[in-house]
C-alpha cells in the first residue's frame, strides 16, 4: 500500500531526524530523502518544528494503538492483558530509548522521549486502570491490592525508561517475565501464581 504523501513525509522525516538529529536536519534534507520538492513539503507542513511534532504524534499513536488492541481484546483475560500490556511497554522502551548520551543528537532524543512519555502516560494509566477494574470485577484481582498497582506500575515503567535511556541494558525477555510475574502475583495476592487465567 502506498502511503499518503503526508504520512510518507512524516516517516522520511523520522528517519532523517534519527540519523542527523533534529537541529542538524534541514527542510532540504527531508525533501531530498523523500524525493519531493521543498514546495511539496511546505504544502503539508509550515516548518521543521511542525514536522517534528507530527513525528512525535505518530510515534505516540503507534504505541497507543498497540496497547489499545490488547486492552480492548475480548478474548483475553485480565492477567493476559496485563502481561501483554507490560510486554508492549517494554518493547517500546527499547525502540524509543536508543539514544546515546555521547551523541550530538542526545538532547533531541531526550526531548523526543520525554514528549512521547508525557503524551502517552495519562492514556496508559487509564488503560491500566481498565485492566485492573476488569480483573477486580471478574474476581481475578484483589480489590484491596489493586488500588496500589497503578502507582507501582507507573513508577516501575518510569524507572525502566530512565535505566534504558542511560544505556543500562537488561534482557527485555527477563524484564517482561519478572515485571509480569511481580504485578500479577501482587494483584492476585498469590506469591506462587504463574499469572495464567
N, C-alpha and C positions, 0 to 999 in steps of 0.2 A: 504494500500500500504506500502510495506517495504521500509524504507528509505535506500538510498545507504550508504555504510559504512562511507564515509567521512561526509556526511550530518548528519548521526546519531552521529558521534563523536563530531561534532560541537554542536549539540543540547544537548548532555550529558555534554559537557564542559561548555556550557552556564549555565546549571542548577547547576553544581558544583561550578563554579565561583560565581554565585549568592548566593549560600549557604555559601561558605567558604571564598570568596574573592580571587582575582587573586593571590596575594602574597602567601597566605597560601595553595593554591592548588598545588598539585604535579602531575606529569605525572602518577604516580601510582594511585592517586585518580581518575583521569579521566578513566584510564584503568579499575579500579575496577567497577566504576559506569556504564561503557559501556559494562562490561563483555567481555573485549578484553585484549589481552596481550599488554604490552608496545611496543613490536616489531611491532604489528599491527598499533599502533598509530604512531610510527616513520616512517611507510611506507607512511603515508599521511601528516605528519607534522614533521618538523625538531626540533621544540621546543614548549614550552608552549606559548611563545610570538607569534609564528605563529598561534597557535590555537586561541589565544585571538584575533588576527587580523581578523581571519576568522569569529569568533563570531560577531565582530563589523560589518564586511561587510555584514553578513547575516541579522543582525538586520536592517541595513540601507536599504538593498534591500527589506526587507519585508514592511517597511514604504513606500518606493517609489512605489512599486507595487500597494499598496492600493490607493495611490494618483493618479498614472497613470490611474488606472481603472476609476476614476472619470473624470479626465481631458480629456481622450480620448473617453468618452461615448457619442456617437452622439445623444442619446435620451434625454440627459439632457441639459437644457438651462444654460446660464452663471450664473444666480443667484443660481440655484440649484447646479451647480458645485462649486460655491464659498461656499455655505452653507456646502456641503459635505466635501470639502477640509478642512474647518475650523473644522468640526466635527472629521474627522480622525486625524487631527493635535492635537486636544485636547485629544482624546482617547490615542494617542501615548505619550503625555506628562505624563499621569498617569501611563502608562505601563513602561516607561523608566525612570521615575523620582522617583522611590520608595526608594531612598537612605535615610538612617537615619544618620544625622550628628553625632550622638553619637556612631555609629557603627564603629568597627575597619576596615570595608570594605569601609568606606566613600570615602577615596581618590581614590580607584579603581573605585567606582561608578561614582565619579565626572569626572575622566579621561574618562571613557566609554561614559558617556553622552556628554561630550564635543567633543569627536571624532565623535559620531553619528551626533551631531549638525553641526560640521564643514563639514562632508562628505555630508550631505543632503541639507544644506542651499542653495547652489547655484542652485541645481536642483529644489528645492521647489520654489525659486524665479522665475526660468524660467517657471515652471508650472503655478504659479500665474499670471505671465505676459501673458501667453497664454489665460487664462480665461478672464483676463481684456480686451485683444485685441479682443477676440471673442465677448465679451459684447459690446464693442465700435462699432465693425463692424455691429452688429445686431441692434444698436441704443438703447440698453438696458442700457448701462453705459454711463455716461457723459465723453466725451473725455478729457475735461479740468481737471476734478476731478480725473480721472483715473491715471494721472501722479504721484499723491502723494500716492495712496493707497498701492503700493508695499512697500515703505519705512515704512508706518504706520503698515502694516501687519507684516513685519519682526520684527519691534520694539515691537509690541504687543506680538507676539509669543515668542520673547526672554524674555520679561518681565514675561510672564506666565511661561516659563521654570524656570526662577530664583525663582519666588514665589513658584512654585510647589516643586522645589528641596529643598527649605528651609522649607518645611512642611506646608506652608500656603494653606490649603485645601479649595477650593470653589467647590460647586457642579458643576460637569462637564456639566450637562444639562443647568445650568444657564449660564456658560461660553459660551457654544455653542450658546445659544439663543441670549445673549447680544452681543457677538462679531459678529455673523452673521448679526444681525439687524444693528449694527453700520456700518459695512463695506458695506453692501448692500444699506442702506439708503444713505451713503456717496457717493457711486458710482452712484446711480441713482439721486442724488440731490433732494431726496424726503423724507423729515423728517417723513411723515406719511406712507411711503411704508411699506408693510408687507413682501417685498422681494420675492414675487411669480412672476412667469413668466406666 
